[in-house]
Amino acid sequence: MRGGLTADRAQMHENALLADLMRSVADDLAARETEFDFSVASLDVVDRELGSGCDRHRLDLLGVYVGEVFCRNGTSLTWVSGGSSFPIDGIGVADGLVFDPWAVTAQRLEERRGSLSDQVRGALTFASSPTDETAAALELTKVVKRPESNWTILQKDWRRRQRRRRLKRSVS
């Protein structure tokens, strides 16, 4: 029991560090770009930028901004750090569901259809009253403890750490 409590505290600490980093990156971006005011409507600016294309670093920054808009406009939403069985950072929504803002922005960049503001509005609606059908429609990721090869876990963890390093450098 004591070991589980320690692991829970470690996860809470990791989540708090991630939330601080993401908030700092988003605040820095918003300070440089006046159109970014953390409203859901400001995601239309992100949509336009994604529509014209951007590099990987900019995509990471925009993903952080989308995540912070989601957190700041929802109730009790916060960043959660992925673990070794499912190494994804994102926004914990409900019952093991994670909103991955980087996947949302990357998908928007590739497909160039739909609207980030509509998607975030839908996800905020889901967060206030979650159902499986809404989660599937919004493509929220269910955190599933499933066996994976060590290689797959290492690759995902490496990509997550690389993104964090890039984001930390952008704040410095």
C-alpha positions as CSV (number, residue, x, y, z in Angstrom):
1,M,0.0,0.0,0.0
2,R,2.8,2.4,0.9
3,G,4.5,1.7,-2.4
4,G,1.3,2.6,-4.3
5,L,1.0,5.9,-2.4
6,T,4.5,6.8,-3.3
7,A,3.8,6.0,-7.0
8,D,0.7,8.2,-6.8
9,R,2.6,11.1,-5.4
10,A,5.3,10.7,-8.0
11,Q,2.6,10.8,-10.7
12,M,1.0,13.9,-9.2
13,H,4.4,15.6,-9.0
14,E,5.1,14.7,-12.7
15,N,1.7,16.0,-13.7
16,A,2.3,19.3,-11.8
17,L,5.7,19.7,-13.5
18,L,4.2,19.1,-16.9
19,A,1.3,21.5,-16.2
20,D,3.8,24.2,-15.2
21,L,5.9,23.7,-18.3
22,M,2.9,23.7,-20.6
23,R,1.4,26.8,-18.9
24,S,4.8,28.6,-19.2
25,V,5.2,27.7,-22.9
26,A,1.7,28.8,-23.7
27,D,2.0,32.1,-21.7
28,D,5.3,32.8,-23.5
29,L,3.6,32.2,-26.9
30,A,0.6,34.4,-26.0
31,A,2.9,37.2,-24.8
32,R,4.6,37.2,-28.3
33,E,1.4,36.9,-30.3
34,T,-1.5,39.2,-29.2
35,E,-4.1,37.2,-31.1
36,F,-3.6,34.3,-28.6
37,D,-5.9,35.2,-25.7
38,F,-6.7,31.6,-24.6
39,S,-10.3,31.9,-25.8
40,V,-11.8,29.0,-27.8
41,A,-12.4,31.6,-30.6
42,S,-8.6,32.2,-30.7
43,L,-8.2,28.7,-32.1
44,D,-9.4,30.1,-35.5
45,V,-6.0,31.9,-35.6
46,V,-4.3,28.5,-35.0
47,D,-6.5,26.9,-37.7
48,R,-5.4,29.6,-40.3
49,E,-1.7,29.0,-39.4
50,L,-2.0,25.3,-39.7
51,G,-3.8,25.7,-43.0
52,S,-0.8,27.5,-44.4
53,G,1.7,25.0,-42.9
54,C,4.3,25.1,-40.2
55,D,7.4,23.3,-39.0
56,R,7.6,20.7,-36.3
57,H,8.7,23.1,-33.5
58,R,5.8,25.5,-34.3
59,L,3.4,22.5,-34.4
60,D,4.6,21.6,-30.9
61,L,4.0,25.1,-29.7
62,L,0.6,25.3,-31.2
63,G,-0.3,21.9,-29.6
64,V,0.7,23.3,-26.2
65,Y,-1.5,26.4,-26.9
66,V,-4.5,24.2,-27.9
67,G,-4.0,22.2,-24.8
68,E,-3.9,25.3,-22.6
69,V,-7.0,26.7,-24.2
70,F,-8.7,23.4,-23.4
71,C,-7.5,23.5,-19.8
72,R,-8.4,27.1,-19.2
73,N,-11.9,26.9,-20.6
74,G,-12.9,23.7,-18.9
75,T,-13.7,22.7,-15.4
76,S,-11.1,20.8,-13.5
77,L,-9.0,19.9,-16.6
78,T,-5.3,19.6,-16.2
79,W,-2.3,18.2,-18.0
80,V,-1.4,14.6,-17.2
81,S,2.0,13.0,-17.8
82,G,2.1,9.7,-19.6
83,G,3.6,6.6,-18.0
84,S,5.6,3.8,-19.4
85,S,2.6,1.7,-20.3
86,F,1.0,4.6,-22.3
87,P,3.6,7.4,-22.8
88,I,1.4,10.2,-23.9
89,D,1.2,13.7,-22.4
90,G,-2.2,15.3,-22.7
91,I,-5.2,16.6,-20.8
92,G,-6.9,14.2,-18.5
93,V,-10.6,14.4,-19.3
94,A,-12.5,11.7,-17.5
95,D,-12.2,8.0,-16.6
96,G,-8.8,7.4,-18.2
97,L,-9.5,9.5,-21.3
98,V,-6.8,11.8,-22.6
99,F,-7.2,14.7,-25.0
100,D,-3.9,14.8,-27.0
101,P,-3.6,18.4,-28.3
102,W,-0.5,17.5,-30.5
103,A,-2.4,14.8,-32.3
104,V,-5.3,17.2,-32.9
105,T,-3.1,19.9,-34.3
106,A,-1.1,17.4,-36.4
107,Q,-4.3,15.9,-37.8
108,R,-5.6,19.4,-38.6
109,L,-2.3,20.2,-40.4
110,E,-2.5,17.0,-42.5
111,E,-6.2,16.9,-43.3
112,R,-6.9,20.7,-43.5
113,R,-10.6,20.2,-42.8
114,G,-12.7,20.8,-39.8
115,S,-12.2,23.4,-37.1
116,L,-10.1,23.3,-33.9
117,S,-12.5,25.6,-32.1
118,D,-15.4,23.2,-33.0
119,Q,-13.4,20.2,-31.9
120,V,-12.3,21.8,-28.6
121,R,-15.9,23.0,-27.9
122,G,-17.0,19.4,-28.4
123,A,-14.3,18.1,-26.1
124,L,-15.3,20.6,-23.5
125,T,-18.9,19.4,-23.8
126,F,-17.7,15.9,-23.4
127,A,-15.6,16.8,-20.3
128,S,-18.7,18.2,-18.6
129,S,-20.7,15.0,-19.2
130,P,-18.6,12.2,-20.5
131,T,-20.1,9.2,-22.5
132,D,-18.4,6.5,-24.6
133,E,-20.2,7.6,-27.7
134,T,-19.0,11.2,-27.4
135,A,-15.5,10.1,-26.7
136,A,-15.4,8.0,-29.8
137,A,-16.8,10.8,-31.9
138,L,-14.2,13.2,-30.7
139,E,-11.4,10.6,-31.0
140,L,-10.3,10.9,-27.4
141,T,-7.7,8.4,-26.5
142,K,-8.6,5.7,-24.0
143,V,-5.7,5.0,-21.7
144,V,-5.4,1.2,-21.8
145,K,-2.9,-0.8,-19.9
146,R,-1.9,-3.2,-22.6
147,P,1.2,-5.2,-23.1
148,E,3.7,-3.6,-25.5
149,S,7.2,-4.5,-26.4
150,N,9.9,-2.8,-24.5
151,W,11.1,-1.3,-27.8
152,T,7.7,0.3,-28.5
153,I,7.6,1.8,-25.0
154,L,11.1,3.2,-25.3
155,Q,10.3,4.8,-28.7
156,K,7.2,6.5,-27.4
157,D,8.9,7.6,-24.2
158,W,11.8,9.0,-26.2
159,R,9.5,11.0,-28.5
160,R,7.6,12.4,-25.5
161,R,10.9,13.4,-23.8
162,Q,12.2,15.0,-27.1
163,R,9.1,17.2,-27.3
164,R,9.5,18.3,-23.7
165,R,13.2,19.2,-24.3
166,R,12.2,21.3,-27.4
167,L,9.5,23.0,-25.5
168,K,11.8,23.8,-22.5
169,R,14.4,25.3,-24.9
170,S,11.7,27.5,-26.4
171,V,10.9,29.0,-23.0
172,S,14.5,29.6,-22.0
